[in-house]
């Protein structure tokens, strides 16, 4: 009788294990649209094709943790796409990885009709960290958000690579969604790394899977995740 040893290998978990509304990954070269001047779009990795297109001028390429990013440099840099949901009747969940620079003074995400969220502004005491997008619960690198003002957001988000999660978003009434720019006075500078939209308010298990996946990919480890997080010491697998 012969005995065979079967080597079992773990398969890295990715967001394909979830039902996504939209997924933008700047490190996936197959989704980045360019012209002779730079980046002019980022295609949605899901079948929904909620693709993002540039404003003017073309966008630059950057890097975070050795991976390609879209680098927003000027006050007119912008990416805009359709409302990223397949069912506005239920709330959406959103995760984004950013590496913002000190010149940031504005909105990470803006919908139509002056609805916006995630507003890092230096020295601002305004408590309007989201407007018109429902009752949002934020997480920063897997931790329940400490934010109460825009100044808090600036302190936590600028100068390092961070994962911001937001659940409970109401996207009804929106026609489009704009990233890193509200207008030429309020904008973000720095790296757009990856953004994930999930239809529905996801539970803790799925939220932590996304956080673990993003942390190990863009931060290089799980050190920014809270002690006790299931993926602080190793990335998620299936």
N, C-alpha and C positions, 0 to 999 in steps of 0.2 A: 504494500500500500504506500502510495506517495502522498505526502502532505505538502500543501502549497500555502505559502504565506502571502496574503493579500494586503498590500500596502494601502491604507486608507489615507487620503489626503483631504484637507479641508479646502473648500472653495470659498473665496472671499465673497462676502455679502455685498450686494450693490442695490441701488434703488429700483432695479428692475424687478425685485421681489415684491414691490408695492404697486398699486394702481395709481399712476401719476397723471396729473393734468398737464404738467410741463416740466422740462428738465433742461437746463442750460449748463454746459460744462466747457469752460474756456480751454481746458487742457486737451479736449478731444478735437484734434486738427480737422477731422472730417466734418465738423459742424461749424467751423469758422470760415466766413466768406470774406474774401479780400479783393482789393483792386491794387493798382500800382502805388497808391498812396498809403495803404494800410488796411485795417479791418473795417468792413462795412456791414457786418451782420453776424449774428450767432443763431444757428438753427436749433429748434427744439428737438431733443432726442426722442420724444414720444411720437406716436402716430398722429397726435392732434395738430402738429405743425403750427404751434403758436410761436412763430419765428420772430426774432428781434432784428430790427434794422437800425442803422446809425442815424445820427443827425449830421451836422457838418462841423468840423472836418472828419476825415477818416480817423479811426481810433488806432492807438499804438498797441504793440504787444509787450507784455511784461512777464515776470516770472515770480512765483512763490513756491518755496520748497522744491525747486527744480522743475516745476510744472508751468506750462504756459498760462497766461492770464490776459484779460483785456484791460489795458491801462488807461484810465481816464486822467487826462493831463490838464485840459483847459476848461473854462467855464461853459463852453458850448458843447463839450463832449456829452453824448447821450445815446442810449439804446431804448427803443420803444417797440412794443409788440401788442398783440390783441389781449383782451381780458383772458387771463390764464385759468379758465375753469370750464368744465363741461356741464356743470349743474349749479346754477346760481342759487338754487333753492336751499342748499346746505353750505355751511361755513367751510372755508378753505384753510389749509395749513401751509406755511411757507418757511423755507430754510435758505439762508444765503451765507456764503463765505466771502469775506472782504478783507482787504488789507489797506486801510485808509491812511492817507497822508495828512500832515498838519494843516494844509491849506483847505481841508474840508470845512464847509460851512453850510450844510444843507441837508437835503432829503435823499435817502437811499432809494425809496420807492414812492412813486406818485401815480395815482389814478386820475382819471378825468374828473372834472367838477371840483378841483382843488381838494381831493381826498388823498391823504398821504400817511406814511408811517416811517419809523426809524429816522430820527432827525438829530444827528450829531452837530451841535453848534457850540463853539467855544464860548464860555462865560455866560451862556444863556440860562436864565432862571425860568423860562417858560415850561409849563407842565404839559403843553400840547405836543406829546411825542407821537400821537397818531390822531387823525381826524377823519371821520366819515367812513371808516372801514370796520365798524363793529367794536365789540369789547374784546380786545386783544390780550392774550397772555404771552409774555415774552420769556424766552430762555437765552442765556448767553453762555456759550460753551458748556451746555448741559446744566447750568445752574439757573434756578429761578431768578429772573432779572431783578437787579437792584435799582433800576432806573425809575426816577420820578421826574427828572427834568432833562432838557436837551443837553445841558452841560454835563449831566451824568453820562449820557450816551457818548458825548465827545471823549470824555475821560477814558471810558472803557473800550471804545471801538477804534480810536485813532492810535497809530503807531505799532500795531501788531495784527497778526492774522486771527480773525475771530469768526465764530459760527453763531449767527443770530437766528433763533427760531421764533415763529409767531403762529399762534393758533387762534381760531375763532374769527377769522377774517370774513367780512361780508362784502362780496364783490358785486352784488346786484347794483345795477345802474351804471356800471363802468363800461366803457367801450374799449379802453386801451390801458396799458400799464407802462410807465416810464421808469428807467433805472438811473440812479446817480445824478439826477438833475431835476430841479423844480423850475428854475429860470436862471438867468446869467448872474444873479446875485446869490442864489442859494443852490449849491451844488456840492457834489463829493469829488475828491481827487484820490486816486489810488487804484488798487487792483480789484476788479470784478473776477471772482474765481469760479464759483459754481452756485446755482440757484435751483431749488426743487420746490415744486408746487404739488400738493396732495389734496384731492377733493375730500373734504370732511375734516373734522377735528380729531386727529389721531391720538391714540392712547400712548401711555408711557413707554411700552415695549417698542413700538414702531418709532417713536421719537428718539429713543436712545440708540436704536439701530442706525438711524440717519446721522445722529451726532457722532457715533463711533466711526462710521464710514468716512465722514467728512474730516474728523479730527486726524485720523491716521493718514489720510490722503494729503491734506493741506497743511497741517501743523507738524506732521512727521511722527507724532506719538499721541498718547492720550493724557498727557500731563495737565492740560488745561481743563480736562473733565473733572467733575467733583469726585472726591474720595467715595468709593462705594458704587460708582457708575460701572455697569457691567463691562464696558469697553475701555476702561482707563488703562488696563495693562496689556490689552491685545485687541486688534480690530475684530469686528464681527465676521463670522463665517456661517456657511450653511452646510 
